[in-house]
Amino acid sequence: MTKIAGPLYEYACHEGNYAMSGILSGARAEEKTGAGKAQVPQPR
């Protein structure tokens, strides 16, 4: 297994898979409007 720097999301959870598109589209909408000023975690 390869170590990664960022968070790991479980792909086998189908509930999470269905929600992920909504979560990501909401985040993209916030980025477009500048709302929330989402902070992107920086790799260590």
N, C-alpha and C positions, 0 to 999 in steps of 0.2 A: 504494500500500500504506500502511496505517495503522500507526504505531509504537505498540506497547503497552508497558506498564510491567513486566509480569511475564514469566515464562519462556514460551517458545513450544513447544508440543508438535506434532510432525509427525503429522497425521491420516491420511496416506496409508499409513503402515506398519501393515499388518493385524495383525502380531504384537503391536505395541504397543497397538492397539485392543482386542485380546482380553485383554491383560494389564491394561489400565487399570481395568477394573471391579473386578478383584481387588485391585489396588493401592489404589484408593479405598475399597473396602469394608473392607480391612484398616486403613486410616488412620482410618476412622469408628469401627471397633471399638476401636481404641486410644484414641480421644478419649472414647468412652463409659466406658471403664474407667480412664482417666487414665494409662494406661501410656505410657511414652515421652515424655510431655510434648512433643508435636510443636510445633516452632516454625514459625509462619506468617511467611514473608518479608514485610516491610513495603515498600510501594512507595516509591520514592525521589523 
